[in-house]
Amino acid sequence: MEGDSPHLNEMPDIIGLATEGNRMMTAMQMPVDELKTRNATGFVNFARVLNAPSNYDSGMWLGGLSFTPIKDLALRLSTYYVPNLLNSTCTDASWRTPLQGDLWLRLSGQYMYQSSTGDDGLTGRGANYNTSFGDFAGYTYGVVTRFNRANENAFMLQANYDFSAHRLPGLAVTAYGAFGNSAINPAAAAARAPGA
């Protein structure tokens, strides 16, 4: 939500639990009543930000959990829930290990799921990923292809090399390929649905 300021009805509940060694766990949950978008002069209800039908009036619940069970392994889960409109959940994991000298291997994975909630007041079923509260947070979000279409599965392979060890500080090279499949056109799927 870069540039956006949520209007909180209370302070978030944040719990930080440090355990032995490098293990760390943090949990957070908070209700948010309204949102002020980047160039707006006032706060508005989340249902208005989502362009939901006028009979909807909803706040949002945010929640998150991050956990580092061992050194160089990070796990995260975050979710938001807008009653009768939208639920979005993202989880990711990242692990790195040294290979040789200054070379490291990092393996990361992410899973994102979004759906209508309650009355299906916003999207119904089979809609594209809704990004009304900021940018798409998927690892595979690219310049040309977004990989945020309905039902789409995507994966990415990436390699980075930092030339600082070769007396070239600030020079790095990155190469990646992202691939997706199974995307559907929500309008076409809705037209083919029984009773449409």
C-alpha positions in Angstrom: 0.0 0.0 0.0 2.8 2.4 -0.9 1.6 6.0 -0.5 -1.7 4.9 1.2 -2.5 5.5 4.8 -5.0 3.2 6.5 -7.3 4.8 9.2 -7.0 2.5 12.1 -9.7 2.1 14.7 -7.1 0.8 17.2 -3.4 0.0 17.3 -2.3 -3.3 15.8 -1.6 -6.2 18.0 2.0 -7.1 17.4 3.6 -10.0 19.1 7.4 -10.6 18.9 8.7 -13.9 20.3 12.4 -14.5 20.2 13.6 -18.0 20.9 17.1 -19.5 21.2 19.7 -18.8 18.6 18.6 -17.2 15.4 14.9 -18.2 15.7 12.4 -15.4 15.6 8.7 -15.3 15.3 6.5 -12.2 14.8 2.7 -12.0 14.5 0.5 -9.1 13.8 -3.3 -8.5 13.4 -5.2 -5.3 13.1 -8.6 -4.0 12.0 -8.6 -1.0 9.6 -11.7 1.1 9.1 -11.0 3.2 6.0 -8.3 3.9 3.5 -6.9 7.2 2.1 -5.5 6.5 -1.4 -2.4 8.3 -2.7 -3.9 11.5 -4.1 -7.2 11.6 -2.2 -8.0 14.3 0.3 -10.0 12.1 2.7 -10.5 8.6 3.9 -13.0 6.2 2.2 -14.6 2.9 3.1 -12.8 -0.2 1.6 -16.0 -1.1 -0.3 -15.6 2.2 -2.2 -11.9 1.5 -2.9 -12.9 -1.9 -4.4 -15.7 -0.3 -6.5 -18.2 -2.6 -4.8 -22.0 -2.1 -5.1 -23.2 0.9 -3.0 -25.0 -1.3 -0.5 -21.6 -2.6 0.8 -19.8 -0.9 3.7 -16.7 -2.8 4.9 -13.6 -2.4 6.9 -10.6 -4.7 6.6 -8.7 -7.1 8.9 -5.0 -7.5 8.3 -2.9 -10.3 9.7 0.6 -11.5 9.3 3.1 -14.0 10.7 6.8 -14.3 10.0 9.0 -17.1 11.4 12.7 -17.9 11.1 13.0 -21.4 12.5 16.7 -21.7 11.6 19.4 -19.4 10.2 18.9 -18.5 6.6 15.3 -19.9 6.4 12.5 -17.3 6.5 8.8 -18.2 6.4 5.9 -15.6 6.0 2.2 -15.6 5.9 0.0 -12.6 5.4 -3.7 -12.1 4.8 -6.4 -9.5 4.5 -10.1 -10.0 4.8 -12.8 -7.5 3.7 -16.2 -9.0 4.8 -18.6 -10.0 2.0 -16.1 -8.8 -0.6 -12.5 -10.1 -0.7 -9.9 -12.3 1.0 -6.3 -12.4 -0.1 -3.6 -14.6 1.3 0.1 -14.9 0.5 2.7 -17.2 1.9 6.4 -17.4 1.0 9.6 -19.2 2.1 13.2 -18.3 1.4 16.3 -20.4 2.2 19.9 -19.7 1.3 23.0 -21.7 1.7 26.7 -21.1 0.8 28.0 -23.0 -2.2 31.7 -22.1 -2.6 33.6 -18.9 -1.6 31.3 -16.0 -2.2 28.7 -18.0 -4.0 25.3 -18.6 -2.4 22.2 -20.5 -3.5 18.8 -19.1 -2.6 15.6 -21.0 -3.1 12.3 -19.2 -2.7 8.7 -20.1 -3.2 5.5 -18.2 -3.0 1.8 -19.1 -3.0 -1.0 -16.5 -3.4 -4.7 -17.1 -3.2 -7.6 -14.6 -3.5 -11.3 -15.1 -3.5 -14.6 -13.5 -2.9 -16.1 -13.8 0.6 -19.6 -14.0 2.0 -22.1 -12.6 -0.5 -19.5 -12.6 -3.5 -20.3 -8.9 -3.6 -17.3 -7.9 -5.6 -15.8 -10.5 -7.9 -17.9 -13.7 -8.0 -15.8 -16.7 -8.9 -12.9 -16.8 -11.4 -11.8 -13.2 -11.4 -8.4 -11.7 -12.1 -6.2 -10.9 -9.0 -7.6 -7.7 -7.5 -4.8 -5.1 -6.6 -7.0 -2.2 -5.4 -4.7 -1.7 -2.3 -1.3 -1.6 -4.0 0.8 -3.4 -6.6 0.7 -7.2 -7.2 3.0 -8.8 -4.7 3.8 -11.9 -6.8 7.4 -12.8 -7.4 6.7 -13.3 -11.0 5.3 -9.7 -11.6 7.3 -8.5 -14.6 7.6 -5.5 -16.9 5.8 -7.2 -19.8 3.8 -10.0 -18.2 2.1 -9.8 -14.8 1.0 -13.4 -14.2 -2.0 -12.2 -12.1 -4.8 -13.6 -14.3 -7.6 -15.7 -13.0 -6.6 -19.3 -12.2 -3.0 -18.7 -13.4 -0.1 -20.7 -12.2 3.4 -19.2 -12.6 7.0 -19.9 -11.7 10.3 -18.1 -12.1 13.9 -19.0 -12.3 16.4 -16.3 -11.4 20.2 -16.0 -11.1 22.1 -13.0 -9.7 25.8 -12.3 -9.5 27.4 -9.4 -7.5 30.8 -8.4 -8.8 31.8 -6.6 -5.6 34.3 -9.4 -4.8 36.0 -8.6 -8.2 36.6 -4.9 -7.2 33.5 -3.7 -9.0 31.3 -2.6 -6.2 27.7 -1.8 -7.3 27.9 -3.9 -10.4 25.5 -6.9 -10.4 23.9 -9.0 -13.2 20.4 -10.6 -12.9 18.8 -13.0 -15.4 15.4 -14.5 -14.9 12.7 -16.3 -16.8 9.0 -16.4 -15.7 6.5 -18.8 -17.0 2.7 -19.1 -16.5 -0.1 -21.4 -17.5 -3.8 -22.3 -16.9 -5.0 -18.7 -17.0 -8.7 -18.2 -17.8 -10.7 -15.3 -19.2 -13.2 -14.5 -16.3 -15.8 -13.1 -18.6 -15.7 -16.1 -20.9 -15.8 -18.5 -18.0 -18.8 -16.7 -16.5 -20.6 -16.8 -19.8 -20.1 -20.6 -20.0 -21.2 -21.2 -16.4 -24.5 -23.0 -15.8 -27.4 -20.5 -15.4 -25.5 -17.7 -17.2 
